[in-house]
Amino acid sequence: MFGAEIGFYKRKDQPIQFQTYETVKPYRIGVVRGYSYPPDFVQAALTIEEVTTDEQNLKKLQEGRIQLAVIDKGVAIDLIKTKLPELAETVEWIDPPIEQIRCIWRFRKKAQDAQKKFEDFVRGYQILVDNGTIQKAQRTIWV
């Protein structure tokens, strides 16, 4: 299934690397107010600046007002492709991610036709795997 990678974006002209939170302590890091972050990130006592949207964070990063932006990798790619194409040449993802989230699908057993819905989902998902749609979608999202 699809998942999410949460991590840092930086300007390409900055030689910033991420190994541990200690390595990013000297930098101003943009986060989005109200988002949940991994406990070790919160406890690292980093210098953070809050904004209300991921788009604002990426703009601040481009302008040099922050050195790192914490963002879902797929969200960043989508924002850059659709709303901020000028950033494609100036910002980049830093590996490793600070968190990887697996998306899980759940079906309520008591829901009407739950078993049929589950079987339909599995059958449809298998068709998408077999015809390559899932792999193509993952490459589109993460490349």
N, C-alpha and C positions, 0 to 999 in steps of 0.2 A: 504494500500500500504506500501511498504517498506519506511523506513526513515533512518536517520543517527543520531547517538549520538556522539557529540564531547565532549571530556573531558580529564581527566588526567589519565595517567598511572604512577605508582610508583614502586619502588622495594618493594618486600614483606617484607623485613627485616627493612623497614623504617616505623615508626608509624605516617605517614602523613595522615591527614584527611582534607577534603575540605568541609567547610560550606559556607564561603564567600571568596572573594579574599584577604581579610586581613589575613586569616588563612594560605595562601600560600605565603605571601610576603617574608618570610625569605628564600625562596628556589630559586635555579636556575631552570628556566623552559625552556625546549626546544620547539621551534616552527619551522615551515618550512617556509623559505623565499618565499614570493609570495602568500601564502595562506591567505584567509580571516578569520578573527577571530571576535567574537562578540564585539560590541562597548564597553560594560562594561569591557570585558577582556582587551582590548587595553587601556582604560582609567584608569585601575587599577594601572598603573605604576609599574608593576612587573619586576623582574630581568629576562630578557629573553636572550636566546642564539639561534641564527639562524643556521639552517643547510639547505641542499638542498633536503633531502628526509626524509620521515617518518622512513625508515629503519635506517638511520644514528642516528636519535633521539633515537630510541629504543636501539641501541648499546651504545650510550652515557649514557643512563639511566642505563643499565646493568653495565657499567664500573664505575658508580658513578660520572661521570663528570657533570651530571645534576641530580636534585632530582625528577623532574616531566617532563613528555613529554605530550604535547597537541596533541591529535590524534583522528581520527574517530575510534570508538570502533570496528567496523567491519573490517576496514583496519588493525588495530593492530592484531586482531584475525587471519586474513588471513596471515599477514606477519609472525606471530609467528608459525603458522601451516606449512607454505610453505618454508620460508627462514631462520627463526630464532628459530628453535624448542628448542634450549637450553634456551631460555628465558621463556618458559612455566612454569618452576618451580621458576623463580626468579622475575617476574614482574606481576602486577595486575592492574585492572581497579579500579578507585575510584568513587563511586557514591556520589553525583548526577552529571550528565553531566553538562557542562557549556552551551551547546546548543543542542537542538533537532531540526532536520530538517526533514520535511515531503517531500517526493518525490511526485511530481505531474506530471501526464501524460497529455499532451495537444495535440489536433489535430487541425490543421488549417482547418477551414470550407471551404476555397477556394481550398484546395488540391484536386487532382483528387481522386474520390471515398472516400472522407472524411467520409461520413456517414457510408459507408460499413466498412471502416477500424475501425471506432470507435465501431460499433456493433460487429465486429469480435473480437476486443480486449476485450470488456466486456464479450462476450460469452466465450472466452478462459480463461480469468481471473476467471470467475465463475466456470469453470471446475476445475481449479487448487485449488480454495477454497474448492469446494465440495469433491475433492478426497484427501485433506489433504496436497497437495504439498506445498502450501503457508506456512502453519504452520510449516511443517518440515523444509523448507528453512529458516524461521525466527529463529527457534531453532538452526539450524546449524550455522547461522551467529552470533547470539548473545550469545550463551552459551559458 
